[in-house]
Structure formats: structure tokens, C-alpha cells
Amino acid sequence: MRPRDGRGLRLVVLAVLVLGLLGPIAAGLGQTGRAAFGVMPVLGAVDPGLGPWRELSAIPGLWTSMKLTLWTGLAATLLSLMLAVGFCAVAHERMSNSAAARWLTPFLAAPHAAMAIGLAFVLAPSGWIARLLAPLMGWGNPPDLTIVNDPWGIALILGLMVKEVPFLLLVMLSALTQIPLRQNMAAGRMLGYGRGLVWMKIIAPQVWPLIRLPVMVVLAYALSTVDMGLILGPSNPPVLAVLLTRLFSDPEIARILPASAGALMQGLLVAAAFALLWLGERTMRRLGLWWVRGGGRGSSAEPLLRAATALVMALFAIGTLAMLSLVVWSLAWRWPWPAPVPQSWSLKAWGSPGAGWAHALGNTLLLAGATTAISLTLAIAWLEGEDRARRGRAAWAEALIYLPLLVPQIAFLYGLNILFLRLGISGGHIAVIWAQALFVFPYVMITLSDPWRALDPRLTRAAASLGAGPWRRLFAVKLPVLAMPILTAAAIGIAVSVAQYLPTLFMGAGRVATLTTEAVTLSSGSDRRVTGVYASLQAGLPLAAYAAAFLIPALLHRKRAAMKGASA
């Protein structure tokens, strides 16, 4: 196979990604930037100026929203990272990557909005935890406490941690396979260091460069989340992303101008957080060198590791209760305080799909199937082009893949929606599919890259020696052998698509109802039973996709083994 055989395929994929990925983000940011400085001809605003920024600064509670955003985003990311490191230090020897993936799947698959709704059911003054504590505390009525939507954002931080700790654990366990972990641990222990100090002084510095980008993705999401901010975050004032979403949706259309200025401010906040992360990395590097040279030994870090492990298990327990509460509330009929379980059950909330959840379910399936198919096709084409050209991924390609995950959605999506309006596709399924694919493709590509590159090249060489051409090698050798990673990438794509709230809200112009948009709307005060139905379906779809990704290869393998046994 000659290197030039892959150039055409690489150029086609690159053109599609630049026009379909970079182009929309750049166009959205450009349109947002114009509106932020007062240029939006459709509103009669043609003279650039700082008027939108002055309007934005005059909005009550803006600075509080910014402080809340920084506090909740930075706290959730830092605490999640610390707990993930502590848990890995204790449990990595007892967890293989495949076992960890299966164990963490329910937490990874559950969309952020569904998890947030479940947590609201669990943490509310009349929620499950309060019901379990009521007999011990002597509560005759639900306690008068602001737990969900608290002004300090504690519930939002907790919700972000329940979702992000499993993600960071999976990323970290994968990174550990790329370093000589056992040799480092053995050498450190022989020198008299405790396990915790070995991790802090030897392992963590090697792992950090491998997980830096995923941590930045977590930080960007925590600083710009809308769905979790609406459900769990402070309400008055809310975090900045929620405040801007309300401005963009304001009936007074001129509010788009200060909202666009706020969208740029959101982007600047994320950039400032990245700069703070970079500064913290440099500072820790210098302090770490000084600490390592000090040569302190012992097991002084062991209590911290045990505490981190206990907290991670507590987060998993709360997350499990949250997901279970969705199903329980969807089936509950009479549930008086302080009964720990419903006194009577009913399927009434599930009983009218035609007038309720069926339409949202159909839209969700359509969008998830289309975006995942497009993203998976592009990812396979990209990786196959690399193979045929005999080139690895360049640094710029890595940045291209991560870019949509690092730029706050609110910063460019509304500007992109204006572009789609000009093209005549806004408010329909095509616009939503395109917008969702911006975020689905990176996750699919990241998931599929390592298994694809780890494929034994002798398989394709053997096929080539038998006369198989590039396309036959792809369809007859690579795709069947990589069936499990491809199905896993597809499951992740479906989960990401189902979870998309802001792209669906903006690009669908409120006309494309999905399980996520409906669940978030219902969470603000609707019947808990109906909310539980939508959130259960929303969480169930990704779980079903993950189950299929695990079961289909196992069934195919069993069938092949049975056929071989019969032929023998």
C-alpha cells in the first residue's frame, strides 16, 4: 500500500471537518462577536459600539453570577480530580480497564440532565435522604432547608462531581496503561515511600500530561453548563450560562445584543480558568521538584487516600440513588411524607405516550442515530486515511478534535443559529443534527482512536498478501475485528447526542422537542411522576446503547465458537 493512496481520503475528511466543524464554530463566534459590539442589521443595529456591554453590566446580579460560575466550576473540577487520583491510587491494582468500564458505565451513560433531576429528587427537603432521616431526626414535615438551588451552588457542585468523577476515573485508568506503573510503584516502595507518596511524587507527574485535555474538557463544561445549572444551581441569580440562556430567550429581541456580549464573557471566563490551570501546573511543578528533592518518606498520605476512596464510594451511592429515584417516581402514585417508599404504584404517568413522551422519544432516537452515524463514518474515514498514508495524528489534529469541547457552547451556538437562519435550515432536524454532531464527533473519535491504532498490523498485511485491496481490508478485516470498539464509540455517541440540551434548544428554535429539552422544562415544577418518565427514558436510551455494545460482540463470539465446535 503506497502512502499516497490515503491522501485523497484524508483530504476529503479534512475538508468535511473544516467546513462542518471549524467553519460553524468560527462563524458562530464571529456572529456572536458582531452582536456583542452592537452590529446586528436584522435588529437595525449597524453602528459598532460598547452599548451591549454597558447593558450587560447593568443587569442585576451579573457579577454574582460570574463569581458563582467560577466557584462552582473550579471547585467541582478540582474536587473531582483530587478524588479520582485518590481512588485510583487505592484501587487501580484491583480494577482492569474493561471491568472499570462496565462498572462506571451507568454513571457515564446517564445524561447530565437526568442525573441532575434524580439528584434533585434525592436531595430535596422532601426527597429520599430526608425521608430516610426523618424518623431519626423527628421531622414531622420536610425540613425548611434550601438544599437544591442553594445560593452557594453546593448542589450543583455535587451534581457535577457525580458525573465527572467517573469520567476522570476512566480517563486516568486508561492513562495508567501507558506508563510503567508496576515498576514505578515497586521502585518507590523499595526506597521506603508509602503508596500515597509514590503516587504524588512519581505516578501523578507522569499521568498529568496524559489527562490534561480531558481535565480541561471537564473544566469547560463545569463553567458553562446550562441544563445542570437550571436544575440544581442557584436560581436568583443563576450561574452565568443560565443567565445568558434566559437573555437569549427573552421576548424582547434586543436583549440578544447584551446576551452576545455575555457569551463572549463566558468564553473569557473559560479562557481565564485554563490560564489558571496552566499557572497551577507550573507552580505545582516547581513545588513538586522541591518536595521530591526533600526526600521525605513514610505513609503520611494513606489517610487522605482512604478518605478520597470513601468519598468516591459515597458519590457512587448518591448517583445510584438518583438514577433509581427516576424510575421510582415515574411509577409512584401515592407517596406521603415521610414514607421511604411509595404506598401505591401506577403506570398512569406512562399511559399516554401518544400525547406525551412518544414524540420526544422519536425525535431523540432520530437525532441520536443520525449524529452517531455521521460521526462514526467520519472517524473511521479519518483513521483509515491515517493508515493508508502511514501517518499518525498531528498536534493540530488533536486540537481540532478537542476544540468543540473546550469552547463554551453558549459562546457560539446562538451566533451559529443566526447563520442557519440565513441558510433557511434553522428550526428543523438538519440544523439540530449538524449542531449535535459538533459535540458527538469528538467523543466518537477519541473513543475509537486508541483501539484502531492498537490493531495488529499483521492482520492487514496478511490480507494484502492474499490480494485484498484497501477497501476489502477495511470491511473484511478491520471493521469486524474492531466491532467492540466501534459499538462502544457508537454507544458513547448516542449518549452524548441524547444529553445535548443547548444545541437542541437553540437550533431547534423550540420546535424540536427531545427527551432532554422536555425533561429540563418539566424539572422546574411539573408533576414529579411525569418528569420521572421523561428522565427515565432519557437515561435508559444510553444505557441500552451501552448494553448493546457489550452484548452484541459477546453473542457473535459465542455463535462463532459454537459453529467452530460443531464443525470440529
C-alpha positions in Angstrom: 0.0 0.0 0.0 1.5 3.3 -1.1 1.3 6.4 1.2 -0.3 8.4 -1.5 -3.3 6.0 -1.5 -4.5 7.7 1.7 -4.0 11.3 0.7 -7.3 11.6 -1.2 -9.3 10.1 1.7 -7.5 12.3 4.2 -8.1 15.5 2.2 -11.8 14.7 1.8 -12.3 14.0 5.5 -10.2 17.1 6.4 -12.4 19.3 4.1 -15.6 17.9 5.6 -14.3 18.6 9.2 -13.0 22.1 8.4 -16.2 23.1 6.7 -18.5 21.2 9.0 -16.7 21.6 12.3 -14.3 24.5 12.3 -16.4 26.6 10.0 -19.6 26.6 12.1 -17.7 27.3 15.3 -15.8 30.2 13.7 -19.0 31.5 12.0 -20.9 31.3 15.3 -18.2 33.0 17.2 -17.9 35.7 14.5 -21.7 36.4 14.6 -21.7 36.5 18.4 -18.8 38.9 18.4 -20.5 41.2 15.9 -23.7 41.3 18.0 -21.6 41.7 21.2 -20.3 45.0 19.8 -23.7 46.2 18.5 -23.8 45.0 14.9 -26.9 43.1 14.0 -28.6 44.6 11.0 -31.7 42.5 11.3 -32.4 44.4 14.5 -31.5 47.7 13.0 -28.2 47.8 14.8 -25.5 48.7 12.3 -23.1 51.0 14.3 -20.5 49.2 16.3 -20.0 50.2 19.9 -19.9 49.2 23.6 -23.6 49.6 24.2 -24.3 45.8 24.6 -21.5 45.6 27.2 -23.0 48.5 29.2 -26.4 46.9 29.1 -24.9 43.6 30.2 -23.0 45.2 33.2 -26.3 46.9 34.3 -28.1 43.6 34.6 -28.8 42.9 38.3 -26.8 40.0 39.7 -24.3 39.7 36.8 -21.2 39.9 38.9 -22.7 37.4 41.4 -23.4 35.1 38.5 -19.8 35.3 37.4 -18.5 34.6 40.9 -20.9 31.6 41.2 -19.7 30.3 37.8 -16.1 30.4 38.8 -16.7 29.0 42.2 -18.8 26.1 41.2 -16.8 25.2 38.1 -13.4 25.4 39.7 -14.5 23.7 42.9 -16.2 20.8 41.1 -13.3 20.2 38.7 -10.6 20.4 41.5 -12.5 18.2 43.9 -13.3 15.6 41.1 -9.7 15.5 40.1 -8.5 15.0 43.7 -11.0 12.3 44.4 -10.2 10.5 41.1 -6.5 10.5 41.9 -7.0 9.3 45.4 -9.4 6.5 44.4 -7.0 5.3 41.6 -4.1 5.2 44.0 -6.0 2.8 46.2 -8.0 0.7 43.7 -6.0 0.6 40.4 -4.5 -2.7 41.2 -7.9 -4.3 41.6 -9.6 -2.8 38.5 -8.9 -3.7 34.9 -9.9 -1.2 32.2 -12.7 -3.5 31.0 -14.1 -4.1 34.5 -13.9 -0.4 35.3 -15.7 0.5 32.0 -18.6 -1.9 32.9 -18.7 -0.6 36.5 -18.7 3.1 35.5 -21.0 2.7 32.5 -24.3 3.6 34.3 -22.7 6.9 35.6 -21.1 7.7 32.2 -24.2 6.9 30.2 -26.7 8.9 32.3 -27.1 12.3 30.7 -26.3 15.3 32.9 -29.9 16.5 33.0 -31.3 13.1 34.0 -28.7 12.7 36.8 -29.5 16.3 37.9 -33.2 15.6 38.1 -32.5 12.4 40.0 -30.3 14.2 42.4 -33.0 16.8 42.9 -35.4 14.0 43.8 -32.9 12.6 46.3 -31.6 15.9 47.9 -34.8 17.9 48.0 -36.3 18.6 51.5 -39.0 16.0 50.7 -36.5 13.8 48.9 -35.3 10.3 49.7 -32.4 11.3 52.0 -34.7 13.5 54.1 -37.4 10.7 54.2 -34.8 8.2 55.5 -33.5 10.7 58.1 -37.0 11.9 59.2 -37.6 9.1 61.9 -34.1 9.7 63.3 -34.4 13.5 63.4 -38.0 13.6 64.5 -39.2 15.6 61.4 -42.9 15.7 61.1 -42.7 17.8 58.0 -40.0 18.3 55.3 -37.2 20.4 56.8 -37.1 24.1 55.8 -33.8 23.9 54.1 -32.6 25.2 50.7 -30.7 22.2 49.5 -31.4 22.2 45.8 -30.9 25.5 44.1 -29.0 26.7 47.1 -27.3 30.1 46.8 -23.8 28.7 47.3 -24.2 26.2 44.4 -23.3 23.2 46.6 -26.0 21.0 44.9 -24.6 22.0 41.5 -21.0 21.1 42.6 -22.2 17.8 43.9 -24.1 17.0 40.7 -21.1 17.9 38.6 -18.9 15.7 40.7 -21.2 12.7 40.5 -20.9 12.9 36.7 -17.2 13.9 36.3 -15.5 11.7 38.8 -16.4 8.5 36.9 -15.2 10.2 33.6 -11.9 11.2 35.2 -11.5 7.7 36.7 -11.9 6.1 33.3 -9.5 8.5 31.7 -7.0 8.0 34.5 -7.2 4.2 34.4 -6.6 4.4 30.6 -3.6 6.7 31.1 -2.1 4.3 33.7 -1.7 1.7 31.0 0.7 4.0 29.1 3.3 4.3 31.9 5.4 1.6 33.7 3.2 1.7 36.7 4.3 -1.5 38.4 7.9 -0.8 38.0 7.5 2.7 39.4 5.4 1.5 42.4 7.9 -1.2 43.2 10.9 1.2 43.0 9.2 3.8 45.2 8.2 1.2 47.8 11.7 -0.2 47.9 13.0 3.3 48.7 10.7 3.5 51.7 7.9 5.6 50.3 4.3 4.9 51.2 1.8 4.2 48.4 0.3 7.7 48.6 3.7 9.4 48.3 4.7 7.2 45.4 1.6 8.3 43.6 2.1 12.0 44.4 5.8 12.1 43.7 6.2 9.6 40.8 2.9 8.5 39.2 0.9 11.7 39.1 3.6 13.8 37.3 3.6 11.1 34.5 -0.2 10.8 34.3 -1.0 14.5 34.3 0.2 15.2 30.7 -2.0 12.3 29.5 -5.1 13.6 31.2 -4.6 17.4 30.8 -7.0 17.8 27.9 -9.8 15.7 29.5 -9.5 17.8 32.6 -9.8 20.9 30.5 -13.0 19.5 28.9 -14.4 18.8 32.4 -13.5 22.4 33.5 -15.0 24.0 30.4 -18.3 22.0 30.9 -18.4 22.8 34.6 -18.0 26.5 33.9 -20.7 26.6 31.2 -23.3 24.0 32.0 -26.9 25.1 31.4 -29.0 22.0 32.0 -27.5 21.1 35.4 -27.3 24.8 36.3 -31.1 25.1 35.6 -32.0 22.1 37.7 -29.5 22.2 40.6 -27.8 25.6 40.5 -28.7 28.8 42.3 -31.8 30.4 40.9 -31.6 34.1 41.6 -29.1 35.0 40.4 -28.2 31.8 38.5 -24.8 30.9 37.1 -23.7 32.9 34.0 -24.6 30.3 31.3 -28.2 30.1 32.7 -28.5 33.9 32.9 -27.4 34.2 29.2 -29.7 31.5 28.1 -32.6 33.4 29.6 -31.4 36.6 27.9 -31.2 34.9 24.5 -34.8 33.5 25.0 -36.2 36.9 26.2 -39.3 38.0 24.3 -37.6 41.4 23.9 -35.4 40.5 20.9 -33.0 43.4 21.5 -31.7 41.5 24.6 -29.7 39.4 22.1 -27.1 42.1 22.0 -26.1 42.1 25.7 -26.6 38.3 25.7 -24.0 38.1 22.9 -21.6 40.2 25.0 -22.2 37.9 27.9 -21.5 34.9 25.7 -18.1 36.3 24.9 -17.6 37.0 28.6 -18.4 33.3 29.2 -15.7 32.4 26.8 -13.2 34.7 28.5 -14.1 33.1 31.9 -13.2 29.7 30.5 -10.0 31.0 28.9 -9.1 32.6 32.3 -9.8 29.2 34.0 -7.5 27.5 31.5 -4.8 30.1 32.2 -5.2 29.5 35.9 -4.9 25.7 35.3 -1.7 26.4 33.4 -0.3 28.6 36.1 -1.3 26.0 38.8 0.5 23.3 36.7 3.7 25.4 36.6 3.5 26.2 40.3 3.0 22.6 41.3 5.9 21.5 39.1 8.3 23.8 41.0 6.8 22.9 44.4 6.9 19.2 43.4 10.6 19.3 42.5 11.4 21.0 45.8 9.3 18.4 47.6 10.8 15.4 45.8 14.3 16.7 46.5 13.4 16.9 50.2 13.2 13.1 50.2 10.5 12.7 52.8 9.3 9.2 53.2 6.6 7.3 55.1 2.9 6.7 54.7 1.6 10.1 55.7 -0.7 10.3 52.7 -2.6 7.0 53.4 -5.4 8.5 55.4 -6.1 11.0 52.6 -6.3 8.2 50.1 -8.7 6.3 52.3 -10.8 9.4 52.7 -10.9 10.0 49.0 -11.9 6.4 48.3 -14.7 6.7 50.9 -16.0 9.9 49.3 -15.9 8.4 45.8 -18.0 5.5 47.1 -20.4 7.9 48.7 -20.7 9.8 45.4 -21.5 6.5 43.6 -24.1 5.7 46.2 -25.8 9.1 45.7 -25.6 8.7 42.0 -27.2 5.2 42.2 -30.0 6.6 44.4 -30.5 9.4 41.9 -30.9 7.1 38.9 -33.1 4.7 40.9 -35.3 7.6 42.0 -36.2 8.5 38.4 -37.8 5.1 37.9 -39.5 5.1 41.4 -41.1 8.5 40.8 -42.3 7.5 37.4 -44.2 4.6 38.9 -45.2 6.1 42.2 -48.9 7.0 42.8 -49.3 7.9 46.5 -46.1 8.7 48.4 -46.9 10.6 51.6 -44.3 12.1 53.9 -42.2 10.6 55.4 -42.7 7.1 53.9 -39.4 5.8 52.4 -41.2 4.1 49.5 -44.5 4.8 47.8 -47.6 3.4 49.3 -49.2 2.7 45.9 -47.9 2.3 42.4 -49.3 3.2 39.0 -48.4 3.2 35.3 -50.6 6.2 34.7 -47.7 8.5 34.0 -46.5 6.1 31.3 -50.0 5.6 29.9 -50.4 8.3 27.3 -47.3 8.1 25.0 -49.2 9.5 22.0 -49.9 12.8 23.7 -46.6 12.9 25.7 -43.3 11.3 25.6 -43.6 9.3 22.3 -42.9 12.3 20.1 -39.9 13.4 22.1 -38.6 9.8 22.2 -38.9 9.6 18.4 -37.0 12.9 17.9 -34.3 11.8 20.3 -33.8 8.4 18.5 -33.7 10.1 15.1 -31.2 12.7 16.2 -29.0 10.2 18.1 -29.0 7.8 15.2 -28.2 10.4 12.6 -25.4 12.2 14.5 -23.8 9.0 15.6 -23.8 7.5 12.1 -22.3 10.7 10.7 -19.7 11.0 13.4 -18.7 7.3 13.2 -18.4 7.4 9.5 -16.1 10.5 9.7 -14.0 8.9 12.5 -13.5 5.7 10.6 -12.6 7.6 7.4 -10.1 9.8 9.3 -8.4 6.8 10.9 -8.4 4.8 7.7 -6.8 7.7 5.9 -4.1 7.9 8.5 -3.4 4.2 8.0 -3.2 4.4 4.2 -1.0 7.5 4.3 1.1 5.9 7.1 0.9 9.0 9.2 0.0 9.4 12.9 -2.2 12.2 14.2 -0.6 15.6 14.2 -0.8 18.1 17.1 -3.1 20.4 15.2 -5.5 17.4 14.5 -5.7 16.8 18.3 -6.6 20.4 18.8 -9.2 20.2 16.1 -10.9 17.2 17.7 -11.0 18.8 21.2 -11.9 22.3 20.1 -15.7 21.9 20.3 -15.4 20.5 23.8 -13.2 23.4 25.0 -15.2 26.3 23.6 -18.3 27.1 25.7 -21.5 26.2 23.8 -23.2 29.4 24.7 -20.3 31.4 23.1 -21.1 30.3 19.5 -24.3 28.4 19.3 -26.7 31.4 19.1 -24.4 33.0 16.5 -24.4 29.7 14.6 -28.2 29.7 14.8 -28.3 33.1 13.1 -26.2 31.7 10.3 -28.6 28.7 10.0 -31.5 31.1 9.8 -29.9 32.8 6.8 -29.4 29.3 5.2 -33.0 28.5 5.9 -32.4 25.4 7.9 -32.9 26.7 11.5 -35.7 25.2 13.5 -35.5 21.8 11.8 -33.9 18.4 12.3 -31.0 19.1 9.9 -29.8 22.1 11.9 -30.0 20.2 15.2 -28.2 17.1 13.7 -25.4 19.4 12.5 -25.1 21.2 15.8 -25.1 18.0 17.8 -22.5 16.4 15.5 -20.1 19.1 16.6 -20.0 17.6 20.0 -20.7 13.9 19.2 -17.8 13.5 16.7 -15.0 14.4 19.2 -16.1 11.8 21.7 -16.5 9.2 19.0 -13.1 10.0 17.6 -11.4 9.9 21.0 -13.0 6.6 21.9 -12.1 4.9 18.6 -8.6 6.2 18.1 -6.6 4.1 20.5 -8.2 0.7 19.7 -7.9 1.5 16.0 -4.2 2.3 16.3 -3.6 -0.7 18.6 -4.9 -3.1 15.8 -2.2 -5.7 15.0 -0.8 -4.6 11.6 0.0 -8.2 10.7 -3.7 -8.8 10.1 -3.9 -6.3 7.3 -0.6 -7.4 5.9 -1.8 -11.0 5.7 -4.9 -9.8 3.9 -2.9 -7.7 1.5 -0.6 -10.7 0.7 -3.7 -12.6 -0.3 -4.6 -9.9 -2.8 -7.2 -7.9 -0.8 -7.3 -4.2 -1.7 -7.6 -1.3 0.8 -11.4 -1.2 0.9 -11.7 -5.0 1.2 -9.1 -5.0 4.1 -11.2 -2.3 5.8 -14.6 -4.1 5.5 -13.4 -7.7 5.8 -10.6 -7.3 8.4 -10.5 -4.0 10.3 -14.2 -3.4 11.0 -15.1 -7.0 12.1 -12.0 -7.2 14.4 -12.8 -3.7 15.8 -16.5 -4.4 16.3 -16.4 -4.0 20.0 -14.6 -0.6 20.0 -16.8 0.6 17.1 -20.0 -0.3 19.0 -18.6 1.3 22.2 -17.9 4.5 20.2 -21.4 4.4 18.8 -22.9 4.0 22.3 -20.9 7.0 23.5 -22.1 9.0 20.5 -25.7 8.1 21.3 -25.2 9.1 25.0 -23.7 12.4 24.0 -26.4 13.1 21.5 -29.2 12.3 23.9 -27.6 14.6 26.5 -27.5 17.7 24.2 -29.7 20.5 25.6 -28.4 23.8 24.4 -27.8 22.8 20.7 -31.2 21.3 20.5 -32.9 24.3 22.2 -31.2 26.9 20.0 -31.0 25.1 16.7 -34.5 23.6 17.0 -35.9 27.0 17.9 -38.2 25.3 20.4 -39.8 23.2 17.7 -37.7 20.0 18.0 -38.7 18.5 21.3 -36.4 15.8 22.7 -36.4 13.9 26.0 -33.7 16.2 27.3 -35.4 19.5 26.5 -38.7 18.3 27.8 -37.2 16.8 31.0 -35.3 20.1 31.8 -38.5 22.1 31.2 -40.6 19.7 33.4 -38.0 19.8 36.2 -38.8 23.4 37.1 -42.1 22.5 38.8 -44.1 19.9 36.9 -45.5 16.7 38.3 -42.6 14.5 39.5 -44.2 11.4 38.0 -44.2 12.9 34.5 -40.7 14.3 35.0 -39.6 10.9 36.1 -40.9 9.3 32.9 -39.0 11.6 30.7 -35.8 11.4 32.7 -36.0 7.6 32.9 -36.3 7.4 29.2 -33.5 9.9 28.8 -31.2 7.8 31.0 -32.5 4.5 29.6 -31.5 5.1 26.0 -27.8 5.5 26.6 -27.8 2.5 29.0 -29.5 0.4 26.3 -26.9 1.5 23.7 -24.0 0.6 26.1 -25.7 -2.8 26.9 -25.9 -3.5 23.1 -22.2 -2.5 22.7 -21.3 -5.1 25.3 -23.7 -7.9 24.4 -23.6 -7.9 20.6 -19.9 -8.8 20.3 -20.3 -11.4 23.1 -23.2 -13.0 21.2 -21.3 -13.0 18.0 -18.3 -14.6 19.6 -20.4 -17.2 21.2 -22.1 -18.0 17.9 -18.7 -18.3 16.2 -17.4 -20.5 18.9 -20.5 -22.8 18.7 -20.0 -23.0 14.9 -16.4 -24.0 15.3 -17.3 -26.6 17.9 -19.9 -28.1 15.6 -17.6 -28.2 12.6 -14.9 -29.9 14.7 
